Amino acid sequence: MANSLIRGIDNIGVCVAELARSVQFYRRLGFEVLFESDRGVTVALGPAKLFLFPAQPGDERAVGRHLGLSGNPPGIDHISFLVDDVDALHASLTADGVDAGPQPSDQDWGARAFGLTDPDGNNLYFLRWLLPPFGKRSRMRPRNRHLVSPVIP
């Protein structure tokens, strides 16, 4: 069975308009550069790895996305990072000059979270579960083997 052969996600590839700008942005979030090549840069924070690679000339326009799940085009909508202290991270990013958006808030789907966009408009969320995800007290339930997506207003 194929699903028993997959161990996890190794990295998420993110196409960027300006590679150096994006590497600097993710370093400000706490990512470290693991590997650089002529194809791109792998950055990591704990087990989360992103492969940042440049758009081809003439193809630098970003797909328009909004924070929240409604009204966005098909494709990967966001990346959510699990953090220990959402409020401390938000305060630290804000103090470092990163536009971290509105203050973190408790979500009705069981997490405390905030969201922001990277320089290319990719949605990034930072969250800490208040309740065990998919636990007895959670309103989130698997449906047809697909997860119900959380909504961050």
Summary of the structure (lengths in Angstrom):
residues: 153
radius of gyration: 16.5
end to end distance: 37.8
largest distance: 50.2
contacts: 364
relative contact order: 0.16
helix: 15%
strand: 29%
